[in-house]
Amino acid sequence: MCLIQIDPLMDFDPSVLLRSPGEVLLTDHLQPCAIPLARFARRTGISLTTLRQITLGRRRINAEYALRLSLITDPTPAYWLLLQARYDLATVSALREVRRSTP
């Protein structure tokens, strides 16, 4: 039984600006609603320190955080995890390119 079907050739639109999931959380969800980070931390059960690190791009969004974020924001946990995966893939690809071009 297959609950969801994922296309093995799935890719991301390269024309869409790459932003960290934390930046998306901050600029698309918290700032427009004027929600202070401390209040959002209390509502999600994610520590303020952890949320601050996520919004600064210093900490990744894992499955637990994705689930907690989706309980308060409209996007699903899969949305948050896919944002993180896209960001991670782009970051690793950029590092590989830099290493290849360096003699």
Steps between C-alpha positions, in 0.01 A plus 500: 500500500644834393384802697688754293683478175825687460638550154862376495586777254352772720702819498473857621439805286844665470340840434360508855729691734681269740433592862564307816193352670568732792489802273171376352359452850604848607414703190192312376334395825619692806568854375178545296292404804727693741547190713790535744742209491456441876123460465543272200748290700246456779226404253713242318683360801831563324747685721563865423872429456428226247253716306748785492766263363255372236412852385871585480566188291724345765272206574316270262131422513455134589183292502409600857535872426314462171208339679494769769521780242215351298272502804526880515560597136303400190769296321524127565797326666602374154521861378748591774706186442508557123613859555781369717593230248508751214718736702736219605535370144574845362753569775683172447497547121647849534777367728583224252526754219736715706718197579511398133606845387774530763831348385 
